[in-house]
Amino acid sequence: MTGSGRSTVRSRARSDADADADSRRQKRPPFNRQRERSRYGSSIPIYNNANLKVLLGICFVAFFIIWFMIHHLSNSVTEPKLPRAVTPFPAPKIMDLPQFEGEHKESLYWGTYRPHVYLGIRARTPKSLMAGLMWIGVKDGKYHLRHFCRHEDDLSTYGWTRHNGRDFGHQVLVDHGMTLTTGFLKSKEEGSGYGGDWAVRINVQIDKSKWNEEFGSGAQLFFYLADEAGNALDVSRENLNIHEDSLLASGSGADIGDWQLHLKSKDDLQLHYAGFRTPHFHNLSDLVEENLASQIQKHARLQLSDSLDDSPNVLVFQIIGGFPFTTDIVLISGTDLETSREEERVSMLTGTSLSNKLKYKEQEFDEKFEKIFNLAEKVDSEALSVGKAAVGNLLGGIGYFYGQSKIALSRILNLREHVSYMSYWSAELYTAVPSRSFFPRGFLWDEGFHQLIIWRWDIHISLDIIGHWLDLMNVDGWIPREQILGAEALSRVPEEFVPQHPTNGNPPTLFLALNDIINGVKNNEFTAMDRSEISLFLERAFVRLEAWFHWFNTTQSGKQMGSYYWHGRDDRTMREVNPKTLSSGLDDYPRASHPSEDERHLDLRCWMLLAADCMHSIQELLDMESKPGMDYGSTVKLLLDFELLNQMHFDDAYGAYFDFGNHTEKVQLKWKELEDGQNYATRQLLRDVMDMPVLRLVPHIGYVSLFPFMGRIIPSGSRILEKQLELISNRSLLWTNYGLRSLAKTSSLYMKHNTEHDPPYWRGPVWINMNYRILSALHHYSKENGPYQEKAKAIYEELRSNLIRNIVRNYQQTGFLWEQYEQTKGKGKGAHPFTGWTSLVVLIMAEAYGNI
């Protein structure tokens, strides 16, 4: 209507103008083409046809020149050229491959893709309909609202004990005497909208021996829906009664069409609700707490207000029930379709039908787990359950994120100083996460280790994840190492750690997974269809992998041929006894005391060998010719040069490999009096250098020393291999009953703080990712003919046994897999649950090492 009205007015205006023009043309005197005199006697030239054409031609050319200049200038103002750091890589996206569209994409549309909350569901789309669970728990005699996975909640355990990464999951959460189990199931039936339907079963029970009855005989759950697109959500009616009607809410989405949310239960449940209008979704628990606080103040009752904001895009349903109780919550999509069959589909995803489906999926998970990892004859039942939980929570922790990374514009390395930044392009990331509580976002070097497990479980999910990461590459071939995308992720990260520095790398561990996958192809471990899709993936990904390799090979190369060093160390710090190397992933592992361009980092050299070898393998697999200046086979040969490696990094006296750099051992933290600018003295623990550094090997035995061993560079008959086996098995250096220490007890920085408030991280504790790689090398050398074969085998078997036993024992005692393990008693430390690379314990149990 508006368009036709506007058209009518414009037509009427043109008609009036045309009439006036006709009138003026009638009154105008005939045009005289001869020369006439002006009233002042001067001649006014009246041009003939030839002159007029020339003039018009000149005007025409001039007009286009002026137009071009104006257009060019306006474009240069309105479309400034982006800095290279935030310019996307100019190649077709991997995720645009047909294999990631269609059925594959739809099958992964819904999922438990919000790993940072105890139960969170969303779609793999930037503006999703989200769902989640909160509940009221009790700690230290007080009520607390649970929502985000947090250490301070002090849950006895939580995590997906089974999850297949696609359409099923089973989770157990134990909160101070109250146990919640959550089941998740997806279904695609006739009449479903895009992505199908999903159901959640929540069961609540108590352990009477641990539950304080003063806090009641029932539980209070809060299940919510939130629409990121801002669409209004409708509550079915004012007074909710599930025994009269299971429908709770309805709405509409761009992808899934109309949808309905239903709740069914055989138990006597009381329901209340509240609806909110908000553009923010990272603080939904605050909205619930404020609503409850208001109701307590007004009515002295702990229940939601049964009220709605105008056009609410968040609905929260409070479910109150006596112990024990079970409730099923179902979302069905496509209810606007003629064949929607709402009642039938709700019935199929609730009650006995849901119980049967969940039981079937649990059995299916167990069968697939045994088929892939073959643990029944290798470990006992306790270890088997831990292995399943490791895989389950890794897959259940896969998340979907959307947003813009913040990229540092300056090269300021001191985290205490302000860093200017600009935004990366808006991007999506589908990825596993290291820890749902402490690191619920994507980390580049962690992800390669995650994929060693995930590709074995589901190659299609693995390629999807790797493809998402590679699509984050900028025009220089750089990928931000930590992905903090969206408000929910940003709200969990200290400000100083948010900006990513485009000069700094991170171990390219995706090559670990790709190398493993390529070997799987060579060993016929995939179907013909899967082999075809892997080849298509590698063909599309090759140009990005090439750019990634080139970025490392140019920006991180050292002064000497075949040497590399991690950029990003702070050479001005006065607070760190040894400037951290965050880009290496090993953070505070001791490097040269004085950062410089003369450094040679042994671990990065070995990562580059892995990358070059993988690139060469891809070329061979795809029958590709080497480009000029990109002969990966020659790079592999250079980095495998055993004599050159020993010249650059081996210390005969220690029998160990070391970094090289400007170093002195005489550095310590010392208390010093400083004035704060207001004539007040403050006492601070600062770096004190007592001797001049010199260029030398850096004498700290630890994980970095073993990188040539992990990379299987050392010949099986070499005496240097014997030296490495001695270092590994020496209890005064690296060996413990719980795995290998990250740093030898003899190191001057063993278990030392790096700053006043920075405790040791990679300076002693046992880390599973490095132990897995060391085990892999031991397994390799135990199969290689040579004088040290039997010794490698004995060390391998004992180390494997120690790692499995300690991880299983900790899980049984604490309910978690841990980020690291204390080296004297084996106790779990750091972030938990840490089902990132600690999940590699399942590959250790399976003795699945591939060719890494």
C-alpha positions in Angstrom: 0.0 0.0 0.0 2.7 2.4 0.9 4.6 1.7 -2.3 1.5 2.3 -4.6 0.7 5.5 -2.7 4.2 6.8 -3.2 4.1 5.9 -6.9 0.8 7.8 -7.3 2.1 11.0 -5.8 5.3 10.9 -7.9 3.2 10.3 -11.1 1.0 13.3 -10.2 4.0 15.5 -9.8 5.4 14.5 -13.1 2.1 15.4 -14.9 2.0 18.9 -13.4 5.6 19.5 -14.4 5.0 18.3 -18.0 2.0 20.8 -18.4 4.1 23.7 -17.2 6.9 22.7 -19.6 4.5 22.6 -22.6 3.3 26.1 -21.7 6.8 27.5 -21.6 7.7 25.9 -24.9 4.7 27.6 -26.6 5.8 31.1 -25.4 9.5 30.7 -26.2 10.7 32.5 -29.4 12.1 30.4 -32.2 15.8 29.6 -31.9 18.0 31.8 -34.1 21.1 30.0 -35.2 22.8 33.2 -36.5 25.1 35.6 -34.8 23.2 38.4 -33.0 24.2 41.6 -31.1 23.7 41.9 -27.5 22.2 45.0 -26.0 25.7 46.2 -25.2 27.0 45.7 -28.7 29.1 42.6 -28.0 28.8 39.5 -30.1 27.2 36.4 -28.6 28.3 33.3 -30.6 25.5 31.1 -31.8 27.2 27.7 -32.6 26.7 25.7 -35.7 26.0 21.9 -35.5 29.7 20.9 -35.9 30.9 23.2 -33.1 28.1 22.1 -30.9 29.0 18.4 -31.3 32.7 19.1 -30.3 31.6 21.0 -27.3 29.2 18.3 -26.2 31.9 15.7 -26.7 34.3 17.7 -24.5 31.6 18.1 -21.8 30.8 14.4 -21.9 34.4 13.4 -21.4 34.8 16.0 -18.6 31.7 14.8 -16.9 32.9 11.2 -16.8 36.4 12.3 -15.5 34.8 14.3 -12.7 32.4 11.5 -11.9 35.2 9.0 -11.8 37.2 11.2 -9.4 34.3 11.8 -7.2 33.4 8.1 -7.1 37.0 7.1 -6.4 37.3 9.7 -3.6 34.0 8.7 -2.1 34.9 5.0 -2.2 38.3 5.7 -0.6 36.4 7.5 2.3 33.5 5.1 2.7 35.4 1.9 2.0 38.9 2.2 3.6 41.2 -0.7 3.0 41.2 -3.1 5.9 44.5 -3.7 7.8 45.9 -7.1 6.8 45.4 -8.5 10.3 41.6 -8.3 10.0 41.4 -9.1 6.3 40.0 -12.6 5.5 42.0 -15.1 3.6 41.1 -14.7 -0.1 40.0 -18.3 -0.9 36.8 -20.3 -1.0 35.6 -21.2 2.5 36.1 -24.8 3.5 32.6 -24.8 5.1 31.1 -24.0 1.7 31.9 -27.5 0.5 28.8 -29.5 -0.5 29.7 -32.2 2.1 29.0 -29.6 4.9 25.6 -28.6 3.5 22.3 -30.4 3.1 21.7 -33.4 5.4 25.0 -33.0 7.3 24.3 -29.4 8.2 20.7 -30.1 9.2 21.7 -33.2 11.3 23.9 -30.9 13.4 21.5 -28.0 13.6 20.5 -28.5 17.3 22.9 -29.5 20.0 24.2 -29.0 23.5 26.3 -26.3 22.0 26.5 -24.0 25.1 29.2 -25.9 27.1 29.7 -23.1 29.6 26.3 -23.8 31.2 25.3 -27.0 33.0 22.7 -27.7 30.4 22.4 -25.5 27.3 20.9 -26.1 23.9 21.1 -23.9 20.8 21.3 -24.2 17.0 24.3 -23.7 14.8 23.2 -20.3 13.6 24.2 -16.8 14.8 20.6 -15.8 16.0 19.4 -19.0 17.6 16.5 -20.0 19.8 18.4 -21.1 23.0 17.3 -23.2 25.9 18.9 -23.9 29.3 18.5 -25.1 32.8 19.0 -23.4 36.2 18.2 -24.7 39.7 18.5 -23.6 43.3 21.3 -25.4 45.1 22.4 -25.2 48.7 26.0 -24.5 49.8 27.2 -23.5 53.2 23.7 -23.1 54.5 22.6 -20.7 51.8 20.6 -20.9 48.6 22.5 -20.4 45.3 21.2 -20.3 41.7 23.1 -22.7 39.5 23.5 -21.9 35.8 27.1 -21.4 34.6 29.6 -24.2 35.1 31.8 -22.7 37.9 34.4 -24.1 40.3 32.9 -22.1 43.2 29.6 -24.0 43.0 31.6 -26.9 44.3 29.5 -29.7 42.7 30.7 -33.2 43.6 30.7 -34.1 39.9 29.1 -33.1 36.6 29.6 -34.0 33.0 28.2 -36.0 30.1 28.9 -39.6 30.9 27.7 -40.5 27.4 27.3 -38.2 24.4 27.5 -39.1 20.7 28.1 -35.5 19.5 24.9 -35.6 17.4 21.6 -36.5 18.9 22.0 -38.1 22.3 23.6 -37.3 25.7 23.3 -38.4 29.3 24.7 -36.2 32.0 25.0 -36.5 35.8 25.3 -33.5 38.2 25.7 -34.0 41.9 25.1 -30.8 44.0 25.6 -31.2 47.7 23.3 -34.2 48.2 21.0 -33.5 45.3 21.5 -35.5 42.0 20.2 -34.3 38.7 20.4 -36.4 35.6 19.7 -34.8 32.2 19.0 -36.8 29.1 19.1 -35.1 25.6 17.6 -36.6 22.5 17.0 -35.3 19.0 14.4 -36.6 16.5 13.7 -35.9 12.9 10.2 -37.1 12.0 7.7 -36.5 9.3 6.2 -33.0 9.9 9.2 -31.7 11.7 10.7 -28.4 10.8 14.3 -27.8 9.8 16.7 -29.5 12.3 13.9 -31.7 13.8 12.7 -31.8 17.4 14.5 -32.3 20.7 13.7 -33.5 24.2 15.2 -33.1 27.6 14.5 -35.4 30.5 15.4 -34.1 34.0 15.4 -36.4 37.0 16.0 -35.1 40.5 16.8 -37.2 43.5 18.5 -36.7 46.9 21.0 -38.6 49.0 19.2 -38.3 52.4 22.5 -38.8 54.2 23.9 -35.6 52.6 20.8 -33.5 52.3 19.8 -31.0 54.9 16.0 -31.3 55.3 15.9 -27.7 56.6 16.1 -26.7 53.0 12.9 -28.5 52.1 11.8 -31.8 50.6 11.7 -30.6 47.0 13.7 -29.0 44.2 13.2 -25.8 42.2 14.3 -25.9 38.6 14.2 -23.1 36.0 14.0 -24.0 32.3 14.2 -21.2 29.9 14.0 -20.2 26.3 15.7 -17.2 24.8 15.4 -16.0 21.2 18.6 -14.2 20.1 16.8 -12.8 17.0 14.5 -10.9 19.3 11.3 -12.7 18.2 8.5 -12.5 20.8 7.7 -15.7 22.7 4.2 -16.6 23.8 3.1 -18.3 27.0 0.3 -20.8 26.4 -2.0 -19.4 29.2 -1.9 -17.5 32.4 -2.3 -20.4 34.8 -0.1 -23.3 33.8 -1.3 -26.8 34.5 0.5 -29.6 32.8 -2.2 -32.1 33.6 -4.7 -30.1 31.6 -2.4 -29.2 28.7 1.3 -29.9 28.2 1.9 -26.8 26.0 4.0 -24.2 27.8 5.1 -21.8 25.0 5.2 -21.2 21.3 6.8 -18.9 18.8 8.3 -18.8 15.3 11.9 -18.9 13.9 13.3 -18.1 10.5 14.8 -21.6 10.1 12.5 -23.9 12.0 9.1 -22.2 11.3 6.5 -22.3 14.1 7.5 -24.2 17.2 6.0 -25.4 20.5 7.5 -26.2 23.9 5.7 -28.9 25.9 6.3 -30.3 29.4 5.0 -33.6 30.6 5.4 -35.4 33.9 3.6 -38.1 36.0 4.7 -36.3 39.2 2.8 -33.5 40.9 4.6 -30.4 39.8 3.9 -26.7 40.4 4.7 -24.2 37.6 5.4 -20.5 37.5 6.8 -18.3 34.8 8.3 -14.9 34.0 9.0 -13.3 30.6 11.6 -10.7 29.9 12.5 -8.4 27.0 16.3 -8.0 26.8 19.0 -7.7 24.1 21.5 -9.4 26.5 21.7 -13.2 27.0 24.9 -13.6 29.0 23.2 -12.6 32.3 19.9 -14.5 32.2 20.5 -15.8 35.7 20.6 -12.2 36.9 17.1 -11.6 35.6 15.8 -14.7 37.4 17.5 -13.7 40.7 16.1 -10.2 40.5 12.6 -11.5 39.8 12.8 -13.9 42.7 14.2 -11.3 45.0 11.3 -9.0 44.2 8.7 -11.7 44.9 10.4 -12.5 48.2 10.3 -8.9 49.2 6.6 -8.4 48.1 5.0 -11.7 48.9 7.6 -13.6 51.0 7.6 -16.5 48.5 10.4 -18.0 46.4 8.6 -18.2 43.1 8.6 -16.3 39.8 6.1 -13.5 39.3 3.8 -15.1 36.7 4.1 -11.9 34.6 5.5 -10.9 31.2 7.3 -7.9 29.8 5.9 -6.6 26.5 6.9 -8.9 23.6 9.2 -11.0 25.7 12.1 -12.8 24.0 13.1 -14.7 27.1 10.7 -17.1 29.0 11.6 -18.8 32.2 9.5 -21.6 33.7 9.9 -22.5 37.3 9.3 -26.2 38.0 8.7 -27.1 41.7 8.5 -30.7 42.8 9.0 -33.0 45.7 11.9 -35.5 45.7 12.2 -37.5 43.6 10.6 -36.3 40.4 11.1 -36.6 36.6 10.0 -34.2 33.9 10.2 -34.3 30.1 10.5 -31.1 28.1 10.0 -31.2 24.3 10.5 -28.7 21.6 8.7 -29.5 18.3 9.4 -27.5 15.2 7.4 -26.9 12.0 4.0 -26.8 13.7 2.8 -24.5 10.9 3.0 -27.4 8.4 -0.1 -29.3 7.5 1.5 -32.6 8.4 2.9 -31.4 11.8 1.2 -34.1 13.9 2.0 -32.3 17.2 0.4 -34.6 19.7 2.0 -37.7 18.2 5.5 -36.2 18.1 5.2 -34.9 21.7 4.1 -38.4 22.7 7.1 -40.0 20.9 9.5 -37.8 22.9 8.0 -38.2 26.4 7.2 -40.9 28.9 7.9 -44.5 28.1 8.7 -43.8 24.5 11.5 -41.4 25.5 12.7 -43.9 28.1 13.1 -46.6 25.4 14.8 -44.2 22.9 17.3 -43.0 25.6 18.1 -46.6 26.6 18.6 -47.6 22.9 20.9 -44.6 22.4 22.9 -45.5 25.5 23.4 -49.1 24.2 24.3 -47.7 20.8 27.0 -45.5 22.4 28.5 -48.4 24.3 28.7 -50.6 21.2 30.3 -47.9 19.1 32.7 -47.0 21.9 33.9 -50.6 22.1 34.1 -51.0 18.4 36.3 -47.9 18.1 38.5 -48.2 21.2 38.4 -52.0 21.9 38.9 -51.6 25.7 37.0 -54.5 27.1 40.2 -56.7 27.2 42.7 -53.9 27.9 41.3 -52.2 31.1 39.0 -53.0 34.0 35.4 -51.8 34.3 36.3 -48.8 36.4 38.8 -47.5 33.8 36.2 -48.3 31.1 33.6 -46.0 32.7 36.2 -43.2 32.9 37.0 -43.7 29.2 33.4 -43.3 28.3 33.0 -40.2 30.4 36.1 -38.7 28.9 34.7 -39.2 25.3 31.2 -38.3 26.4 32.1 -34.9 28.0 34.5 -34.0 25.2 31.7 -34.5 22.6 29.1 -33.0 24.9 31.3 -30.0 25.3 31.4 -29.1 21.6 30.1 -25.6 21.2 28.9 -23.2 18.6 30.1 -19.5 18.9 29.6 -16.4 16.8 31.2 -13.0 17.1 34.3 -11.0 16.4 37.7 -11.5 17.9 39.6 -8.5 19.2 42.9 -8.0 17.5 45.7 -6.0 19.1 47.0 -3.1 17.0 50.2 -2.6 19.1 53.0 -4.9 20.0 52.6 -4.2 23.7 53.5 -7.4 25.5 52.9 -6.3 29.1 49.4 -7.5 30.0 49.1 -4.7 32.6 49.3 -2.0 29.9 46.3 -0.9 27.8 46.2 -2.4 24.3 44.4 -0.8 21.4 42.5 -3.2 19.2 40.2 -3.6 16.3 37.6 -6.2 15.5 38.1 -9.3 13.3 35.3 -10.0 10.9 32.1 -11.6 12.3 32.7 -15.4 12.2 31.3 -18.6 13.5 33.2 -21.4 15.2 32.1 -24.9 15.9 34.7 -26.4 18.2 35.4 -28.6 21.2 36.5 -26.8 24.4 39.2 -27.7 27.0 37.1 -27.1 30.1 33.4 -26.3 30.4 34.0 -24.4 33.6 37.3 -22.5 33.1 38.0 -22.6 29.4 34.6 -22.9 27.6 35.8 -21.6 24.3 38.0 -22.5 21.4 41.8 -22.8 21.9 43.9 -23.4 18.8 46.6 -25.7 20.2 44.2 -27.7 22.3 42.0 -28.4 19.3 44.5 -30.5 17.5 44.7 -32.9 20.5 40.8 -33.0 20.8 40.6 -34.0 17.2 42.8 -37.1 17.7 39.8 -38.5 19.6 37.0 -36.9 17.7 38.1 -38.1 14.2 38.1 -41.6 15.4 34.6 -41.2 16.7 33.0 -39.2 13.9 35.2 -38.1 10.9 32.5 -35.8 9.6 32.2 -33.8 12.9 36.0 -33.7 13.0 36.4 -32.3 9.5 33.6 -29.8 10.3 35.5 -28.5 13.3 38.9 -28.3 11.5 37.2 -26.5 8.6 35.7 -23.9 10.9 39.1 -23.2 12.4 40.9 -22.9 9.1 38.2 -20.5 7.8 39.2 -18.1 10.6 42.5 -17.5 8.8 43.5 -14.0 7.8 45.1 -12.9 4.5 48.6 -13.5 6.0 47.9 -17.1 7.0 47.5 -16.3 10.8 44.8 -17.8 13.0 43.9 -16.2 16.4 45.0 -18.7 19.1 42.1 -18.1 21.5 38.6 -17.6 20.2 36.5 -15.3 22.5 33.4 -14.9 20.4 30.1 -13.4 21.5 29.0 -11.8 24.8 28.7 -15.0 26.7 32.3 -15.9 26.0 33.5 -12.4 26.5 31.9 -12.1 29.9 34.1 -15.0 31.2 37.5 -13.7 30.2 39.7 -11.1 32.0 40.1 -8.0 29.8 43.8 -8.2 29.4 43.6 -11.6 27.8 41.0 -10.7 25.2 43.1 -9.0 22.5 44.9 -11.5 20.2 48.3 -10.5 18.8 48.8 -11.1 15.0 52.5 -11.5 15.4 52.2 -14.4 17.8 51.5 -18.0 16.8 50.4 -21.1 18.6 51.4 -24.8 18.1 49.9 -25.9 14.8 48.4 -29.1 16.3 45.7 -29.4 13.7 48.5 -31.0 11.7 48.6 -33.7 14.4 45.0 -34.7 13.6 45.4 -34.2 9.8 48.5 -36.4 9.8 46.6 -39.1 11.7 43.6 -38.9 9.4 45.9 -39.2 6.3 47.5 -42.3 7.8 44.0 -43.6 8.3 43.2 -43.1 4.6 46.5 -44.9 3.7 45.6 -47.8 6.0 42.0 -48.1 4.5 40.4 -47.2 7.8 37.5 -45.3 6.1 34.7 -46.1 3.7 35.1 -45.1 0.0 32.6 -42.3 0.6 34.6 -41.0 3.6 37.9 -41.2 1.7 36.3 -39.2 -1.1 35.1 -36.5 1.3 38.5 -36.4 3.1 40.2 -35.9 -0.2 37.8 -33.1 -1.2 38.4 -31.5 2.2 42.2 -31.6 1.8 42.0 -30.2 -1.7 40.0 -27.2 -0.5 42.0 -26.8 2.7 45.4 -27.1 1.1 45.8 -23.4 0.1 45.0 -22.4 3.7 47.3 -24.9 5.2 50.0 -23.7 2.8 49.4 -20.1 4.0 49.5 -21.2 7.6 52.8 -23.0 7.1 54.2 -20.1 5.2 53.2 -17.7 8.0 55.1 -19.8 10.6 58.1 -20.4 8.2 58.6 -16.7 7.6 57.4 -14.8 10.8 58.7 -17.3 13.3 62.0 -18.3 11.7 65.2 -17.7 13.4 68.6 -16.3 12.3 70.0 -19.7 11.4 68.7 -22.0 8.7 66.3 -24.5 10.2 65.8 -22.5 13.5 62.6 -21.0 14.8 61.5 -19.0 17.8 58.2 -18.1 19.4 57.4 -14.4 19.1 55.5 -12.6 21.9 57.9 -12.8 24.8 58.2 -9.6 26.9 61.8 -8.4 26.9 61.0 -5.4 29.2 59.3 -7.2 32.1 60.5 -6.5 35.6 57.9 -8.8 37.2 58.6 -12.2 35.6 61.6 -14.2 36.6 61.5 -15.8 33.2 59.3 -14.0 30.6 56.4 -16.3 29.6 56.1 -17.8 26.1 52.3 -17.9 25.9 52.4 -18.4 22.2 54.1 -21.8 22.7 51.2 -23.1 24.8 53.7 -24.0 27.5 53.3 -20.5 29.2 55.9 -20.4 32.0 58.2 -23.3 30.9 61.7 -21.9 31.3 63.2 -20.3 28.1 66.2 -18.0 27.7 66.2 -15.5 30.5 66.5 -12.5 28.1 64.2 -12.8 25.0 65.9 -11.9 21.7 66.0 -12.7 18.0 68.9 -15.0 18.7 66.6 -17.6 20.3 66.1 -21.1 18.9 63.1 -22.8 20.3 63.3 -26.6 20.0 59.6 -27.3 20.3 58.7 -24.9 17.5 61.3 -26.5 15.2 59.7 -29.9 15.8 56.2 -28.5 15.2 57.5 -27.2 11.9 58.8 -30.6 11.0 55.4 -32.1 11.8 53.7 -29.4 9.6 56.0 -29.9 6.7 55.7 -33.7 6.8 51.9 -33.4 6.9 51.9 -31.0 3.9 54.2 -33.4 2.0 51.8 -36.3 2.8 48.9 -34.3 1.5 50.7 -33.6 -1.7 51.5 -37.3 -2.1 47.9 -38.3 -1.3 46.4 -35.9 -3.8 49.2 -36.4 -6.4 50.0 -32.7 -6.3 53.2 -31.1 -7.7 55.4 -29.0 -5.5 55.3 -25.2 -6.2 58.5 -23.3 -6.6 59.8 -22.3 -3.2 57.3 -24.7 -1.5 59.1 -28.0 -1.5 57.9 -29.6 1.7 59.9 -32.7 1.1 63.1 -30.6 1.2 62.0 -28.9 4.4 61.3 -32.3 6.0 64.8 -33.4 5.0 66.4 -30.3 6.5 64.5 -30.6 9.8 65.2 -34.3 10.0 68.9 -33.7 9.6 70.1 -35.4 12.9 73.6 -33.9 12.8 72.2 -30.3 12.3 69.7 -30.8 15.1 72.5 -31.9 17.5 74.7 -29.0 16.5 71.9 -26.5 17.3 70.3 -28.1 20.3 72.1 -31.0 21.9 74.2 -30.7 25.1 76.6 -33.6 25.5 77.2 -32.9 29.2 73.5 -33.3 30.0 72.7 -35.8 27.3 69.7 -33.6 26.6 68.2 -31.3 24.0 67.7 -27.6 24.9 66.6 -24.3 23.6 69.3 -21.7 22.7 69.3 -18.0 23.6 70.6 -15.1 25.6 70.6 -16.7 29.0 71.8 -16.5 32.6 70.8 -18.8 35.4 71.4 -16.0 38.0 67.9 -14.5 37.9 65.6 -14.3 40.8 62.5 -12.5 42.3 63.5 -10.1 45.0 61.5 -7.8 47.2 62.2 -4.2 46.4 60.9 -0.9 47.7 59.3 1.4 45.1 57.7 4.8 45.3 54.2 4.9 43.9 54.3 8.6 42.8 52.7 9.9 45.9 55.7 9.6 48.2 54.5 6.3 49.5 56.9 3.3 49.3 55.4 0.0 48.2 57.1 -3.4 48.5 57.0 -5.5 45.3 58.5 -8.7 44.2 60.6 -7.9 41.1 63.1 -9.5 38.8 66.7 -9.3 39.9 69.5 -10.2 37.4 72.7 -10.9 39.1 74.9 -11.8 36.1 75.1 -10.8 32.4 73.4 -13.2 30.0 75.4 -14.9 27.2 74.3 -16.8 24.1 74.1 -20.5 25.1 71.9 -23.6 25.5 69.3 -23.1 28.1 69.9 -25.9 30.7 66.4 -26.9 31.8 65.4 -30.5 31.3 61.7 -31.0 30.7 59.0 -31.5 28.1 60.7 -29.3 25.5 63.9 -31.4 25.8 61.9 -34.4 24.7 60.4 -32.9 21.5 62.9 -34.6 19.2 62.1 -37.9 20.9 58.3 -37.2 20.6 58.9 -36.5 16.9 60.8 -39.8 16.4 63.7 -37.9 14.9 66.3 -39.9 16.8 67.6 -43.0 15.1 66.7 -46.2 16.9 70.3 -47.2 17.1 71.7 -43.9 18.4 73.2 -43.6 21.8 71.3 -40.3 22.1 68.1 -42.4 22.2 69.5 -44.2 25.2 70.2 -40.9 26.9 66.5 -39.8 26.3 65.3 -43.1 27.8 67.5 -42.4 30.9 66.2 -38.9 31.3 62.6 -40.2 31.1 63.0 -43.0 33.6 65.2 -41.0 36.1 63.2 -40.4 39.3 65.5 -37.5 40.2 64.5 -35.8 36.9 61.2 -36.5 35.2 59.8 -39.8 36.4 56.9 -40.0 38.9 54.4 -42.7 39.7 51.7 -40.5 38.1 53.3 -39.6 34.8 56.3 -37.5 33.6 56.9 -34.1 35.2 56.8 -31.1 32.9 60.2 -29.9 34.4 63.0 -31.8 36.0 63.5 -31.5 39.8 67.0 -30.3 39.1 65.9 -27.2 37.2 66.6 -23.9 39.0 62.9 -23.0 38.3 61.3 -26.2 39.3 58.0 -25.4 41.0 59.0 -21.7 41.3 56.6 -18.8 41.0 57.1 -16.8 37.9 55.8 -13.6 39.5 54.5 -12.8 43.0 51.0 -14.0 42.0 51.8 -16.4 39.2 52.3 -20.0 40.6 54.1 -22.7 38.6 52.1 -24.1 35.7 54.4 -25.9 33.3 57.2 -26.2 35.9 56.6 -29.6 37.5 53.0 -30.8 37.2 52.0 -33.8 35.0 50.2 -32.9 31.8 48.4 -35.6 29.8 48.9 -34.2 26.3 52.7 -34.3 26.5 52.6 -37.7 28.3 50.5 -39.0 25.5 53.0 -37.9 22.9 55.9 -39.3 24.9 54.0 -42.6 25.2 53.5 -42.6 21.5 57.2 -42.3 20.9 58.0 -45.0 23.4 55.5 -47.3 21.7 57.2 -46.5 18.4 60.7 -47.3 19.6 59.5 -50.4 21.4 58.5 -51.7 17.9 61.7 -50.6 16.2 64.6 -53.0 16.0 67.6 -51.7 17.9 69.6 -52.0 21.1 67.1 -50.0 23.2 63.9 -51.7 22.0 63.3 -53.6 25.2 64.1 -50.7 27.4 61.7 -48.5 25.5 59.0 -51.2 25.9 59.5 -51.6 29.7 59.3 -47.8 30.2 56.3 -47.6 28.0 54.3 -50.2 29.9 55.1 -48.8 33.3 54.4 -45.2 32.2 51.1 -46.1 30.6 50.0 -48.1 33.7 50.9 -45.2 36.0 48.9 -42.6 33.9 45.8 -44.7 33.6 45.8 -45.7 37.3 46.2 -42.2 38.5 43.6 -40.6 36.2 41.1 -43.3 37.1 41.8 -43.0 40.8 41.3 -39.2 40.7 38.1 -39.6 38.8 36.7 -42.0 41.3 37.7 -39.8 44.3 36.7 -36.4 42.8 34.3 -37.0 40.0 36.5 -35.2 37.4 39.2 -35.4 34.9 41.7 -32.6 35.7 43.8 -30.1 33.7 47.0 -31.4 35.3 48.2 -33.7 38.1 50.4 -32.9 41.0 53.7 -34.6 40.7 54.4 -35.8 44.2 51.0 -37.4 45.1 49.2 -37.4 41.8 46.3 -35.2 42.9 44.3 -33.5 40.2 45.0 -29.7 39.9 43.7 -26.7 38.0 40.6 -26.6 35.8 38.0 -29.3 36.1 36.2 -31.0 34.5 39.0 -30.9 31.9 37.9 -33.2 29.2 40.0 -31.5 26.6 43.3 -33.2 26.1 43.1 -35.1 29.4 40.5 -37.2 27.4 43.5 -38.6 25.6 43.5 -41.1 28.4 41.1 -43.1 26.3 43.6 -43.4 23.5 46.3 -44.3 26.1 43.9 -47.1 27.2 43.3 -48.1 23.6 47.0 -47.8 22.7 46.0 -45.8 19.7 48.9 -43.5 18.8 48.8 -43.3 15.0 51.8 -41.6 13.5 52.2 -38.5 15.6 
